[in-house]
Amino acid sequence: DYYRLGNEVRRALAGDAGSESLYKWGTSGSIPGLNDMGMLASYNFSRVSIEGAENLSGQHLLDEGYLIGRESCFGCSTACHRHVRSLTHEWGRVRDSGPELETVLSLGAECGITDTEAILLANRLCNDLGMDTISAGHVISWAMETYERGILDREQTDGLDLRFGNIEAQATLLQRIAHREGAFADLLAHGTRYAAEEVGRDSWKWAIQAKGLEQSAVDTRAAKSYALAFAVNPRGPDHLMTETFAEFGFTQESRDVIREITGDENYADPRLLEKRAEIVRWHEDVYGATEALGFCVFTSTAAFAVNPKNMSRFFSLGLGVPFDEEQLLLGGRRMVTIERCFNVREGARRQDDLLPWRMMNEQVPSGPNTGMVTDQEMLDRLLDQYYALHGWDQPTAVPLRSTLEKLGLGELCGDVALDG
Ligand code: SF4
């Protein structure tokens, strides 16, 4: 029965539109759609589309011959990872894994760069030097904007002309940051929040970070579940604690998921504030359960063939004990709650559940989402709904004792709970 279920899920995965796209084009297959939707983070999130965006896409890597193979984690039939090569070698020879969507955005569009060869090189440098491409890309895009605003000059950047789009400067800076070579690179090696605090002069307003972590390149002004998920993420605004891709409703599978969560597939609309807490909490639960069982979140929240029903059946058949969907989701919720309690113990409270300043204060400048923002009032509405749904104290975001008892976490986390 266990193997039969495995084959069933594998077949479902092969027929899922999201899975097919991940196989064909990898994560950067969504670049053309993001550009059309006006959600392609570029120039340090000061713009939402970029000329030449097609050069960043998985379709381009495939069509132009950069793609020489698909890679997968052990046993995965989706094989979303890329293996690529450079063609002209203009910026250096590359034969490497990647680049992923977040990489082509952070090191590419966010830095005003759409040269495919240059992005392959920047990706390879980060891989070789052990640097996260999202943080590296965003600390450089912050520096580029600060330079273009005239707050940093060439002397302060140790001789680099840090205009957006300067490929050579980016490549040099990546290497200097990794080796902490020179005062400026050493400053950036501390991350965007620290660098902005040191440079001052309002540069924190375009530091795309919260909780000290650079934000993944999702425009949280125009996608409210993402906004909430990123704000409450215990690490900061990354997409690997909870991603709420289904809210866009791109595929029938994703609309089905939204109907299952909210009762109505019309809530598959990222601009709405309603039902976002329910959507985020479901994804948190599923993310936690997916990871605890050793599945990949791309199969349960980008493609949707792996779901609470078949995951709980796997668990039950594998261990020979009864186990249902509700128990599975509660397992994920315990993980989220323990992480919240950890942060509470370290002093984090509601005021730390934030988005980068630009996401909360500067409207989307152009395209179909012009004028959108997730301001403090909207975020407060989302947070109130979310904390209430979790059974956490709304003013402080601290879990209530009764909530911890219900989750069986009273003994483990009771020290930080509030009475109620
Ligand atoms: S397990 Fe997930 S990340 Fe790994 S190749 Fe498969 S879909 Fe991609």
Residues whose N, C-alpha, C, O or C-beta is under 5 A from the ligand:
A	BS01	SF4	E71 S72 C73 C76 T78 A79 C80 H81 C296 F298
